[in-house]
Amino acid sequence: MTIALAEWSDILTVLHETYDLWSPGLRKDEYQEYIWRQMNEPWARRNYKFFVLKKDAKVVCSCKLYTVSLSRKGKRYQIGGLGAIYTMKKARGNGYASEIIREVVEYCFNNSYDGTILFSDIDPLFYERLGFIEFGSADFGAHLPKNQLISEYEPHAVTYVEASDVPEMISIYAKWLRTQPFGFHRSELYLKYKLGRERYLADHSTLAWPRLEITYAEENGTKTGYALTERGGHNLRVLELVGSEQARRQLWSKLVENAIAQRMHKLRGWESVATDLFPGFRLEKILNDESTQGRTFAPLTYSQRTWGRPMFMPFLDELDDLFEYFPCPILELDHL
Ligand SMILES: CC(C)(COP(=O)(O)OP(=O)(O)OC[C@H]1O[C@@H](n2cnc3c(N)ncnc32)[C@H](O)[C@@H]1OP(=O)(O)O)[C@@H](O)C(=O)NCCC(=O)NCCS
């Protein structure tokens, strides 16, 4: 058996089964539209492939392949991102998922990719057996001080991210990326694709999918950083916090100050946004005196994520040391 690019009818067969598992609160027709739209975004037309494995002309297994660009020390690497690996229920336990992964990795190896990456929702051992190595991953939470005097501070109005923010975000991100050990290169089309997916869910999901909010840092009237956040109940989730060091300090202060003023209980996020707090992992580390105002912040709490765990397989020796970086700097929006 060899992998083949899926026809839309093959994809519908797969979506019929994956609906229960992966549809984020969408109706069946919306779930199909959501995938169809993604595949037809300008970025995806070039960088998104849907592979299937067939037995007796029937789809038994499927896997998406995204082509992303990893930036490191001023060099760019073409990486194959595997996602949505799925074996039809009746076909499980026959080695099909292992086979499709081996074949997609081989396809990448033979087509000038420099490595492959995936974000595991299952026991990473399965992918380790196939040659992937796990980066560290963690969910962090920081309880915000409660019942303390709220300052005169006027919380900022919530601003939702729009497609018109993309050029500014790209320019801030590109400067910031140069200061990072590594990360995904982002083009405007790529970011529009990512934000479009989020927006579709916020507009259609019955799960009250939150819209992404954006906060900018400014120095002398110029935007030097941004934070992407979303809120669920009393939690403020920080998805990205990007910019110069001064900008990031400003953003952490703004987020904390706003969150306290809005009576939020907790800041949450993944490992990549906690880099600023490393080592020590206390919010005081990044906040200026004005923001802490003598308040005490509990240390951050961490737990190992059971899903979305980044795993990498480099094809080049020079990429072997990527595993040395902790916390893993790949941002949440770049998860595939
Ligand atoms: C995970 C999945 C793709 C495996 O497909 P498969 O074709 O049965 O896999 P293979 O036959 O190549 O390998 C079987 C092995 O996968 C491993 N495996 C299966 N499900 C697993 C899970 N949830 N967690 C960890 N390992 C798992 C087991 O080691 C299994 O070996 P066993 O049968 O001896 O127990 C399939 O169960 C599936 O589609 N699950 C739902 C979607 C999903 O979770 N995809 C992965 C997203 S990261």
The ligand as an SDF file (V2000), in Angstrom:
LIG
                    3D

 48 50  0  0  0  0  0  0  0  0999 V2000
   -4.0480    6.2610   17.2860 C   0  0  0  0  0  0  0  0  0  0  0  0
   -4.5000    5.5980   16.0030 C   0  0  0  0  0  0  0  0  0  0  0  0
   -4.2110    6.5360   14.8280 C   0  0  0  0  0  0  0  0  0  0  0  0
   -3.7280    4.2990   15.8340 C   0  0  0  0  0  0  0  0  0  0  0  0
   -4.1180    3.7350   14.5910 O   0  0  0  0  0  0  0  0  0  0  0  0
   -3.7930    2.2100   14.2190 P   0  0  0  0  0  0  0  0  0  0  0  0
   -3.8550    2.1010   12.7450 O   0  0  0  0  0  0  0  0  0  0  0  0
   -4.6510    1.3090   15.0020 O   0  0  0  0  0  0  0  0  0  0  0  0
   -2.2660    2.1160   14.7330 O   0  0  0  0  0  0  0  0  0  0  0  0
   -1.2480    0.9480   14.4560 P   0  0  0  0  0  0  0  0  0  0  0  0
   -1.9950   -0.3030   14.0790 O   0  0  0  0  0  0  0  0  0  0  0  0
   -0.1850    1.4210   13.5530 O   0  0  0  0  0  0  0  0  0  0  0  0
   -0.5940    0.8140   15.8760 O   0  0  0  0  0  0  0  0  0  0  0  0
   -1.3410    0.2640   16.9240 C   0  0  0  0  0  0  0  0  0  0  0  0
   -0.6840    0.7480   18.1740 C   0  0  0  0  0  0  0  0  0  0  0  0
   -0.9680    2.1340   18.3470 O   0  0  0  0  0  0  0  0  0  0  0  0
   -0.8680    2.4270   19.7140 C   0  0  0  0  0  0  0  0  0  0  0  0
   -2.0440    3.1900   20.0850 N   0  0  0  0  0  0  0  0  0  0  0  0
   -3.2980    3.0950   19.6120 C   0  0  0  0  0  0  0  0  0  0  0  0
   -4.0780    4.0010   20.2200 N   0  0  0  0  0  0  0  0  0  0  0  0
   -3.3160    4.6450   21.0840 C   0  0  0  0  0  0  0  0  0  0  0  0
   -3.5350    5.6820   22.0100 C   0  0  0  0  0  0  0  0  0  0  0  0
   -4.7450    6.2550   22.1670 N   0  0  0  0  0  0  0  0  0  0  0  0
   -2.4800    6.1200   22.7240 N   0  0  0  0  0  0  0  0  0  0  0  0
   -1.2700    5.5710   22.5570 C   0  0  0  0  0  0  0  0  0  0  0  0
   -0.9870    4.5890   21.7170 N   0  0  0  0  0  0  0  0  0  0  0  0
   -2.0080    4.1320   20.9880 C   0  0  0  0  0  0  0  0  0  0  0  0
   -0.8230    1.1160   20.4740 C   0  0  0  0  0  0  0  0  0  0  0  0
    0.5230    0.9220   20.8250 O   0  0  0  0  0  0  0  0  0  0  0  0
   -1.2220    0.1180   19.4290 C   0  0  0  0  0  0  0  0  0  0  0  0
   -0.6020   -1.0930   19.6430 O   0  0  0  0  0  0  0  0  0  0  0  0
   -1.4910   -2.2930   20.1840 P   0  0  0  0  0  0  0  0  0  0  0  0
   -2.5540   -2.5130   19.1460 O   0  0  0  0  0  0  0  0  0  0  0  0
   -0.5160   -3.3960   20.3020 O   0  0  0  0  0  0  0  0  0  0  0  0
   -2.0490   -1.8330   21.4960 O   0  0  0  0  0  0  0  0  0  0  0  0
   -6.0170    5.2440   16.0330 C   0  0  0  0  0  0  0  0  0  0  0  0
   -6.2980    4.5660   17.2340 O   0  0  0  0  0  0  0  0  0  0  0  0
   -6.9490    6.4470   15.9150 C   0  0  0  0  0  0  0  0  0  0  0  0
   -7.2970    6.8640   14.8250 O   0  0  0  0  0  0  0  0  0  0  0  0
   -7.3410    7.0500   17.0590 N   0  0  0  0  0  0  0  0  0  0  0  0
   -8.2300    8.2040   17.0820 C   0  0  0  0  0  0  0  0  0  0  0  0
   -7.5160    9.4560   16.5230 C   0  0  0  0  0  0  0  0  0  0  0  0
   -6.2680    9.8030   17.2660 C   0  0  0  0  0  0  0  0  0  0  0  0
   -6.2310    9.8330   18.4970 O   0  0  0  0  0  0  0  0  0  0  0  0
   -5.2090   10.1130   16.5070 N   0  0  0  0  0  0  0  0  0  0  0  0
   -3.9400   10.4940   17.0380 C   0  0  0  0  0  0  0  0  0  0  0  0
   -3.8920   11.9660   17.2270 C   0  0  0  0  0  0  0  0  0  0  0  0
   -2.3020   12.5400   17.7810 S   0  0  0  0  0  0  0  0  0  0  0  0
  1  2  1  0
  2  3  1  0
  2  4  1  0
  2 36  1  0
  4  5  1  0
  5  6  1  0
  6  7  2  0
  6  8  1  0
  6  9  1  0
  9 10  1  0
 10 11  2  0
 10 12  1  0
 10 13  1  0
 13 14  1  0
 14 15  1  0
 15 16  1  0
 15 30  1  0
 16 17  1  0
 17 18  1  0
 17 28  1  0
 18 19  1  0
 18 27  1  0
 19 20  2  0
 20 21  1  0
 21 22  1  0
 21 27  2  0
 22 23  1  0
 22 24  2  0
 24 25  1  0
 25 26  2  0
 26 27  1  0
 28 29  1  0
 28 30  1  0
 30 31  1  0
 31 32  1  0
 32 33  2  0
 32 34  1  0
 32 35  1  0
 36 37  1  0
 36 38  1  0
 38 39  2  0
 38 40  1  0
 40 41  1  0
 41 42  1  0
 42 43  1  0
 43 44  2  0
 43 45  1  0
 45 46  1  0
 46 47  1  0
 47 48  1  0
M  END
$$$$
